[in-house]
Amino acid sequence: MPFSIYLIFPPMWSPKQPYLSLPSLTAYLKKSGFTVKQRDLNIETFNYFLKGERIDPAVAKIKDRIECLEKRPFLTTAGVNEYTALARAETLAPYIQSHLDRANGIIRDQEDFFIPEKFSRARRIQNEALKIISSAYYPTIFDFFKLQFKHPYFESRAVREAVQDRESNFLIPFFREHVVPDLCQEKPDLLGISICSPDQLIPAVTLAYMIKQTMPELPVYAGGGFYTNIFEGKMALKPETFFLDLFDGVVIYEGEISLAEVCRALASGDRDGLKKIPNLIQEENGAVRVSESIVCEKMDDLPTPDFSGFPLDAYFSPEPVLPLLTSRGCYWKRCAFCTSFDSYNAGFRQRSIERLLSDIRSLQAQYGTNCIFFADQAVTPVYLKNFATALMREKIGIQWAFEGRFERQYTGAFLRSLREAGCIKILFGLESGNQRILDLMDKGYKLEVVSRILGDCSAAEIAVHLFLIIGFPTETRQEAEDTLHFLLNREGLLNSPGFSHVFHKFGLDLGSQVSKNPVHFGISDAHVPSGRDLSFMMAYNQQAPGALTEEEMEALIGAFDARISEKTTDRGYPRSMVDDLLYLIRYGWQESHLNPKTPEAGEIPWKEASRFLNMKPGVSRHLTVLPFRVFAPSGEADDEAQWRARGDVYYFYHGERDAFGGLDHDRYRVLCLCDGEKTVDQICQTCTAGGDRKKLFLHTIGLLKNLHQAGLLHFSDPEAAKTV
């Protein structure tokens, strides 16, 4: 029988589309004569937990944890944070559970997906469902934006603790019930696990540990960009850093040739041959052994990525948007903050236009994709020109997007030719709107060129995404605000279809030019904090006067996003890459899909007594209210404070308004009286019995007004008041 390989892509990554690593490996290994099964555990994890039936067991665990916390004589600050998170999750659970299955359908529906209001609500419900389920494993966080465990990924000691921590690692039962049995049944000759981001490390090591416990004879190999960055960072190369008791080897840099040679050596029983395989890290006599040779693939020798076995209809989009590469490496390779080009050790290489066209035809024929995202670090203008010409000549109808740089070659005519060939969006690394900072970053372009290209993109009806950095070394507040004003002064760009942006807080990567030349960039004491043997993020001290602190960076990013949001018309675009592309394909630059303006809500006639007192307030059917404890510190509220119960609070969640908050006893009492049958006058009479009637009457009216403004009440007389 042919040597069989089982490849796994673990969580956590975007559930919108498959990642390219496994399809690339699968195609190459099949071409080399091996049997391959590939499995995207990332999308499986999302789909497994995003079911209404998963909410009940999660809420049961949440209630047990709340009960345990309430029995304690006092809570620490961390305990209060946990209690609050658990209480929020329990309050949201009824609404989220009742709407989750419908939300899952909307995300994949060919029509509902393209109704912005429905889409936005569905995505919010899905995200809250993930938070509720992961709250049962507090402090674990699992949602669309992060996977964060109690144990930090950047310490190998902590990772080892995480793989056996059943209280916080929610993947252990999932792997035990749905992954390990399948591997035992398949009995592959090799298991490969791709680790491309830090968030994937604990899931990958957890799975490797469970497999070695069950199938100790199965060779398990890891690979991916994460470990390439560890190696490139010249960090301490110890067996525990690479978990070489769980992984039989770790492939660094590009993996096609190396993994194929590993399989050949194992298939032939040539264990000594493993020592000669390039790009491979193994354990030898208690030490790390790194291959003497490093190899890379010729781009045109690589087959078209193979997505077979991936459930393309299970991703969170109504149609597949597939990734491809036109090149490997970065043709610029000079940005001072960047290390991503280190994943490709052989420099910049491009696939021929002919081979790329063949890839596109194949993906269209096999998977019916109408949209391709080119995941290169940057595509050159010359390549784009030739590619667009070839697409038009061959009459290949495909919509596509790519990452590029602000090069002078992006003229209006050139951009129009790209649009005619199917380009719908370009992702640019602007980074800063201040020329000094751009020059210090070595970005290699001028703001006047950037401004012209952005205008030409809009004129050509090509959408734009901007990557931005706040807090680059020596950057002052004024220089950061230059970036904000650069954007605010371009309202046409901000309000163009498909425009998106993201601000990143500067982080110092080990191996970047900034880390290698700290004095030039105005920093000192750049180091990886002690104990963080799996981190390539460095701590440092700013030396330049007025340079932003980390706290100032975070505050400015929040403030800048808010200012941009104020200037941006709600065009109804989902603001994520895959979703944006599909919306652009459906609507282009039309206005027909915009969210309609919500009519102004009618005012309650608070001062028209005869009208108002006869109205009958009722509680929204989308409202959940639950009682919980309220805690106060016995002294100064710091990490060591003892927080003691000081009474009750009623948490509420209004699902349609996505409103969460707390009610005191007075508001809760009034809310309970609002049954849709009692008039305002009757409610006030009940609440004023036995006290200062005038004072209590006015107080009750104020509470009703407050509850109405919060969207918790509706009134029975539509002529007198329109519900919010």
Secondary structure, 3 states (H helix, E strand, C coil): CCCEEEEEECCCCCCCCCCCHHHHHHHHHHHCCCEEEEEEHHHHHHHHHCCHHHHHHHHHHHHHHHHHHHHCCCECHHHHHHHHHHHHHHHHHHHHHHHHHHHHHHHHCCCHHHCHHHHHHHHHHHHHHHHHHHHCCCCCEECCCCEECCCCCCCHHHHHHHCCCCCCCCHHHHHHHHCHHHHHHHCCCEEEEECCCHHHHHHHHHHHHHHHHHCCCCCEEEECHHHHHHHHCCCCCCCCCCCCCCCCEEECCCCHHHHHHHHHHHHHCCHHHHHHCCCEEEEECCEEEECCCCCCCCHHHCCCCCCCCCCHHHCCCCCCEEEECCEECCCCCCCCCCCHHHHCCCCCEECCHHHHHHHHHHHHHHHCCCEEEECCCCCCHHHHHHHHHHHHHHCCCCEEEEEECCCCCCCHHHHHHHHHCCEEEEEEEEECCCHHHHHHHCCCCCHHHHHHHHHHHHHCCCEEEEEEEECCCCCCHHHHHHHHHHHHCCHHHHCCCCCEEEEEECCEECCCHHHHCCCCCCEEEEECCCCCCCCCEEEEEECCCCCCCHHHHHHHHHHHHHHHHHHCCCCCCCCCHHHHHHHHHHHCCCCCCCCCCCCCCCCCCCCCHHHHCCCCEEECCCEEEEEEEEEEECCCCCCCCCEEEEEEEEEEEECCCCEEEEECHHHHHHHHHCECCCCHHHHHHHHHCCCCHHHHHHHHHHHHHHHHHCCCEEECCCCCCCCC
